């Protein structure tokens, strides 16, 4: 899976769980464009546009984690947070991630290649 934001493209490695499989199926149907808002100075979060199955567990996130929150919110983490959520995947190379997502709200595009 690929994530595009502000001219940067990142490869996402998906988790092996039912949530990530449903997420992959959702994105494979068409490109998904999402608006993500900054929250807590550690994540960008926005409405996924659908509900996915949850596999919540207590996780301490790291930069590049793609998280499902409440079954219908997508979170892109750029810092740590510990909470109960479902990990969908992780950005393989986070070298320019913080630069790409900037501050405030951001629009991201998810697609299968």
Secondary structure, 3 states (H helix, E strand, C coil): CEEEECCEEEEEEECCCHHHHHHHHHHHHCCEEEEEEEECCCEEEEECCCCCCCCCEEEECCCCEEEEECCCEEEEECCCCEEEEEEEEEECCCCCHHHHHCCCCEEEEEECC
